[in-house]
Amino acid sequence: MTKTKTKGTAHGNWVSIRLVIVPALLAAISAALILFSPYLFIPTGVFLLISAYFLYARYLFSPSGGNIQEKVCSVVMEKLDWDGKGRALDIGCGSGALTIQLAKRYSSSIAVGIDYWGGIWGYSEKVCQQNANQEEVADRVRFQKASASSLPFNDEEFNAVVSNLVFHEVRDTSNKVSLIKEALRVLKKGGKFTFQDLFRIRQFYGKPEDLVKTIKSWGICKVEYVDTRELPFIPTALKLPFMLGTLGLLTGEK
Ligand SMILES: C[S@@+](CC[C@H](N)C(=O)[O-])C[C@H]1O[C@@H](n2cnc3c(N)ncnc32)[C@H](O)[C@@H]1O
């Protein structure tokens, strides 16, 4: 993981360096073969553009380029209307950024972060623990390996549940709506939730208004959809559909 540092913590970058390096290598190979076929200048240019785009996106997400990653993460905290009493769960905690924010904001709570880890980001339980130590909340956070598709918790264990940009990444189910149901299963009646993801990807979630109706049909008393893709701090360059152009947030009370 290429580490971006904020206050001594390492939260990496949502745009893996591999997305820069792999197309750059393909551009180099394609360029070397132009001698044999001049038409290879087309894929060479395309690979270079892809590499340059992801390099720029990495910069925008990093603290030196606008800190968009931290700002997007903070939106989840801002929308969570919780009194901080009890236990909170962060699904797909990555480097522990949101789990640690929960523990810091709600000083009498316990925050639990789960993640499947091992993907392109290079996040791990060890990175989460180190970040929690740096932020001096290690005594009130717990991290464990688990999948969002099958949470290792009983029904109604948590007073608050959050998740940021995880559900679309989950590979062990194609039914992304079922991940929302699983997240709400472990939330207590009256508990609060905020989930942010690429909720405008139609093939995963359908229309936001239908998604809200579906969630209410499970007996969830309050559900609101917020179009966070329109947030003013998100640069145009990051508004492609597979980046933040399909971003949305669900918040409410069970
Ligand atoms: C874009 S990162 C977001 C990380 C973190 N929520 C944040 O806001 O920084 C996506 C995360 O989803 C996690 N993830 C992917 N599949 C998962 C699964 N089946 N269960 C739990 N987490 C998963 C990845 O390991 C990664 O940490």
The ligand as a MOL file (V3000), in Angstrom:
LIG
                    3D

  0  0  0     0  0            999 V3000
M  V30 BEGIN CTAB
M  V30 COUNTS 27 29 0 0 0
M  V30 BEGIN ATOM
M  V30 1 C -12.9130 1.4290 -1.0250 0
M  V30 2 S -12.4440 0.5040 0.3670 0 CHG=1
M  V30 3 C -13.2940 1.4100 1.6380 0
M  V30 4 C -12.6820 1.1760 2.9950 0
M  V30 5 C -13.2760 1.9900 4.1370 0
M  V30 6 N -14.6720 1.7370 4.3320 0
M  V30 7 C -13.0250 3.4710 3.9580 0
M  V30 8 O -13.9940 4.2370 3.9600 0
M  V30 9 O -11.8490 3.8660 3.8580 0 CHG=-1
M  V30 10 C -13.4210 -0.9660 0.2080 0
M  V30 11 C -13.2440 -1.9310 1.3620 0
M  V30 12 O -14.1860 -3.0030 1.2180 0
M  V30 13 C -13.5840 -4.1570 1.7610 0
M  V30 14 N -14.2970 -5.3590 1.3430 0
M  V30 15 C -14.3230 -5.9450 0.1210 0
M  V30 16 N -15.0770 -7.0680 0.1620 0
M  V30 17 C -15.5290 -7.1910 1.4290 0
M  V30 18 C -16.3560 -8.1410 2.0980 0
M  V30 19 N -16.8570 -9.2010 1.4660 0
M  V30 20 N -16.6430 -7.9430 3.3960 0
M  V30 21 C -16.1470 -6.8730 4.0560 0
M  V30 22 N -15.3460 -5.9410 3.4780 0
M  V30 23 C -15.0410 -6.1010 2.1890 0
M  V30 24 C -12.1610 -4.0690 1.2140 0
M  V30 25 O -11.2700 -4.9540 1.8810 0
M  V30 26 C -11.8630 -2.5900 1.4480 0
M  V30 27 O -11.3140 -2.3800 2.7130 0
M  V30 END ATOM
M  V30 BEGIN BOND
M  V30 1 1 1 2
M  V30 2 1 2 3
M  V30 3 1 2 10
M  V30 4 1 3 4
M  V30 5 1 4 5
M  V30 6 1 5 6
M  V30 7 1 5 7
M  V30 8 2 7 8
M  V30 9 1 7 9
M  V30 10 1 10 11
M  V30 11 1 11 12
M  V30 12 1 11 26
M  V30 13 1 12 13
M  V30 14 1 13 14
M  V30 15 1 13 24
M  V30 16 1 14 15
M  V30 17 1 14 23
M  V30 18 2 15 16
M  V30 19 1 16 17
M  V30 20 1 17 18
M  V30 21 2 17 23
M  V30 22 1 18 19
M  V30 23 2 18 20
M  V30 24 1 20 21
M  V30 25 2 21 22
M  V30 26 1 22 23
M  V30 27 1 24 25
M  V30 28 1 24 26
M  V30 29 1 26 27
M  V30 END BOND
M  V30 END CTAB
M  END
